[in-house]
Amino acid sequence: MKKLFNIIAFFCIYINVAFANPPTFTVGTDPIIDITGTGTGLSLGDDNMSGMKPLGFDFEFYGQTFDEVNISMNGFFTFQSNFSVPRSRNYLSETLPATSFNYSVFPLWTDLINRSGTQNPYIQTFGNTSDTDQYFVIGWYNAKEYSNQLQNTFEAILYEGTNEIEFRYDKIQIKTHDITIGIQGNNEAVTYLRYED
C-alpha cells in the first residue's frame, strides 16, 4: 500500500508542474474525519447510485460549476445529473478517460458492498453557508470488497473557494478487483492511477 501512495504522490507533483491550473487531487496526510456519527448514511445497495445530492456550495471542476454530486457505492462520484452506465461498468473499474464517466472523481473505484449494518457512503457539509470555506465530505467506512469481508475506509473532500479535491485513506484491502484512482473531465483525464489485480 505504501508503494501505491508513493505513486499517487508522484502523479500529483508531476501534474502540478506540467499544467497551469487543471483540477487535481491530493492525498491528504491528516486522519480520516469519520462522519459515520454525524453525517447522512446513503445506505446504497450493490452497484447503486445515490441520485443528486447537494454540496451546499458551488464547486468548479474542469471549467464547469456544480452544486450537486451523484455518488456510487463503488468508490466514485460524478457531477453529471444524467449519469447512466450499465451495472457492469459501475463496478468494473476502467482506465481513464472512460466513456460516459465525464466530470467524475474516483477516490477508489472498485467493487464495494455494504455488509453488517454499514450505511455507506456517508455525506456531510461542514461550515456556515454565509462563509466561503465550506467543505463536503463523502466517506466509505468499512466498506467490504465484493465477494469477501475485507474492509476499506477512505474519504473524498471537496473544498469551497479553492476547488481542491482531497482523498484520505485509512485502510485499503482490495484483493480480487482492479482499482482506479483519479479524476476525469470532458473525456479527458489529467491524472489517474490504475492498479490491476
C-alpha positions as CSV (number, residue, x, y, z in Angstrom):
1,M,0.0,0.0,0.0
2,K,2.9,2.4,0.7
3,K,4.0,1.9,-2.9
4,L,0.5,2.8,-4.1
5,F,0.6,6.1,-2.1
6,N,4.1,7.0,-3.4
7,I,2.9,6.6,-7.0
8,I,-0.2,8.8,-6.3
9,A,2.1,11.5,-4.8
10,F,4.4,11.4,-7.8
11,F,1.5,11.8,-10.2
12,C,0.1,14.8,-8.2
13,I,3.6,16.5,-8.2
14,Y,4.0,15.9,-11.9
15,I,0.6,17.2,-12.9
16,N,1.1,20.4,-10.8
17,V,4.3,21.2,-12.7
18,A,3.2,20.2,-16.2
19,F,-0.1,22.1,-16.4
20,A,-1.2,25.6,-15.4
21,N,-4.4,25.3,-13.3
22,P,-6.1,21.9,-14.1
23,P,-8.2,20.2,-11.5
24,T,-6.1,17.8,-9.4
25,F,-6.5,15.7,-6.3
26,T,-4.1,15.5,-3.4
27,V,-3.7,12.6,-1.0
28,G,-4.1,14.0,2.5
29,T,-1.9,13.1,5.4
30,D,-4.5,14.1,8.0
31,P,-6.5,11.3,9.6
32,I,-9.9,10.3,8.4
33,I,-12.7,12.6,9.6
34,D,-15.2,9.8,10.1
35,I,-18.7,11.2,9.6
36,T,-20.5,7.9,10.5
37,G,-21.9,9.5,13.6
38,T,-22.7,13.0,12.2
39,G,-23.2,12.6,8.5
40,T,-26.1,11.1,6.4
41,G,-25.7,7.5,5.5
42,L,-27.0,6.8,2.0
43,S,-27.2,3.0,2.5
44,L,-26.7,2.2,-1.2
45,G,-27.3,-1.2,-2.5
46,D,-24.9,-3.2,-4.6
47,D,-23.7,-1.1,-7.6
48,N,-26.3,1.6,-6.9
49,M,-26.0,5.4,-7.3
50,S,-27.4,7.9,-4.8
51,G,-29.0,10.3,-7.2
52,M,-28.0,14.0,-7.0
53,K,-27.1,15.2,-3.5
54,P,-26.4,18.9,-2.7
55,L,-22.9,20.1,-1.8
56,G,-24.1,23.2,-0.1
57,F,-21.9,25.4,-2.3
58,D,-20.7,25.8,-5.8
59,F,-17.7,23.8,-6.9
60,E,-15.7,24.4,-10.1
61,F,-14.4,21.4,-11.9
62,Y,-12.8,21.5,-15.4
63,G,-14.3,24.9,-16.0
64,Q,-17.8,23.9,-15.1
65,T,-19.7,24.9,-11.9
66,F,-21.6,22.3,-10.0
67,D,-23.5,22.2,-6.7
68,E,-24.6,18.5,-6.6
69,V,-23.0,15.1,-6.9
70,N,-24.2,11.6,-7.7
71,I,-22.4,9.0,-5.6
72,S,-21.7,5.4,-6.3
73,M,-21.3,2.6,-3.8
74,N,-18.3,1.6,-5.8
75,G,-16.0,4.4,-4.6
76,F,-16.6,7.2,-7.1
77,F,-18.9,10.1,-7.7
78,T,-20.0,12.2,-10.7
79,F,-21.2,15.8,-11.2
80,Q,-23.4,14.6,-14.1
81,S,-27.1,14.8,-13.4
82,N,-27.9,12.5,-16.2
83,F,-25.2,9.9,-15.4
84,S,-26.2,6.4,-16.6
85,V,-24.0,3.3,-17.2
86,P,-24.7,-0.4,-17.2
87,R,-24.3,-2.1,-13.9
88,S,-21.2,-3.9,-15.0
89,R,-19.5,-0.6,-15.8
90,N,-20.3,0.7,-12.4
91,Y,-18.3,-1.9,-10.5
92,L,-15.6,-2.9,-13.1
93,S,-13.2,0.0,-12.9
94,E,-11.6,1.1,-16.1
95,T,-8.7,3.2,-17.3
96,L,-9.3,6.9,-17.6
97,P,-10.7,8.6,-19.5
98,A,-13.7,6.2,-19.5
99,T,-16.6,6.7,-21.9
100,S,-19.7,8.2,-20.2
101,F,-17.8,9.0,-17.0
102,N,-17.2,12.7,-17.8
103,Y,-16.9,15.1,-14.9
104,S,-16.3,12.3,-12.3
105,V,-14.0,11.8,-9.4
106,F,-12.6,8.4,-8.4
107,P,-11.1,8.2,-4.9
108,L,-11.2,4.3,-5.1
109,W,-13.2,3.0,-8.0
110,T,-13.6,-0.8,-7.3
111,D,-16.3,-3.3,-6.4
112,L,-17.6,-2.5,-2.9
113,I,-20.7,-3.5,-1.0
114,N,-22.4,-2.7,2.3
115,R,-22.4,-5.6,4.9
116,S,-23.0,-5.9,8.6
117,G,-25.2,-2.8,9.0
118,T,-23.0,-0.2,7.3
119,Q,-24.8,2.6,5.6
120,N,-22.1,3.6,3.0
121,P,-21.4,6.0,1.6
122,Y,-21.9,8.9,4.1
123,I,-22.0,12.6,3.2
124,Q,-21.7,15.8,5.3
125,T,-21.1,19.5,4.5
126,F,-19.1,21.4,7.1
127,G,-19.1,25.2,7.7
128,N,-21.6,28.0,7.5
129,T,-23.4,28.8,4.3
130,S,-22.5,32.5,4.8
131,D,-18.8,31.7,4.7
132,T,-16.8,30.7,1.7
133,D,-14.7,28.0,3.2
134,Q,-17.2,25.1,3.5
135,Y,-16.2,21.6,2.6
136,F,-18.1,18.5,1.6
137,V,-17.1,15.0,2.8
138,I,-18.0,11.7,1.1
139,G,-16.9,8.7,3.2
140,W,-16.8,5.0,2.7
141,Y,-16.2,3.3,6.1
142,N,-15.5,-0.4,6.5
143,A,-17.0,-0.9,3.0
144,K,-16.4,-4.5,2.0
145,E,-14.8,-5.7,-1.2
146,Y,-17.4,-7.6,-3.0
147,S,-17.1,-11.4,-2.5
148,N,-15.2,-11.2,0.7
149,Q,-15.2,-9.5,4.1
150,L,-12.1,-7.2,3.6
151,Q,-12.8,-3.7,4.8
152,N,-11.9,-0.4,3.2
153,T,-12.2,3.1,4.7
154,F,-11.5,6.3,2.7
155,E,-12.9,9.8,2.0
156,A,-13.1,12.4,-0.7
157,I,-13.3,16.0,0.4
158,L,-14.3,18.9,-1.8
159,Y,-13.3,22.4,-0.7
160,E,-15.3,25.5,-1.5
161,G,-13.4,28.5,-2.9
162,T,-10.2,26.7,-3.6
163,N,-12.0,23.9,-5.5
164,E,-9.4,21.4,-4.2
165,I,-10.1,17.7,-4.1
166,E,-8.5,15.7,-1.3
167,F,-8.5,11.9,-0.9
168,R,-7.8,10.4,2.6
169,Y,-7.2,6.7,3.1
170,D,-7.3,4.7,6.3
171,K,-7.3,1.1,5.3
172,I,-7.4,-0.3,1.8
173,Q,-7.7,-4.1,1.4
174,I,-8.7,-4.9,-2.2
175,K,-7.6,-8.4,-3.1
176,T,-9.5,-9.6,-6.1
177,H,-10.6,-6.5,-8.0
178,D,-8.9,-3.7,-10.1
179,I,-8.7,-0.2,-8.7
180,T,-8.8,3.2,-10.5
181,I,-7.9,6.5,-8.6
182,G,-8.2,9.8,-10.3
183,I,-10.4,12.5,-11.9
184,Q,-11.9,12.9,-15.4
185,G,-13.3,16.0,-17.2
186,N,-15.0,16.0,-20.6
187,N,-13.5,12.8,-21.9
188,E,-10.1,13.8,-20.6
189,A,-8.2,12.6,-17.5
190,V,-5.5,14.8,-16.1
191,T,-4.2,12.3,-13.7
192,Y,-5.0,8.8,-12.5
193,L,-3.6,5.7,-11.1
194,R,-4.6,2.2,-12.3
195,Y,-4.0,-0.9,-10.2
196,E,-4.9,-4.2,-11.9
197,D,-5.1,-7.2,-9.7
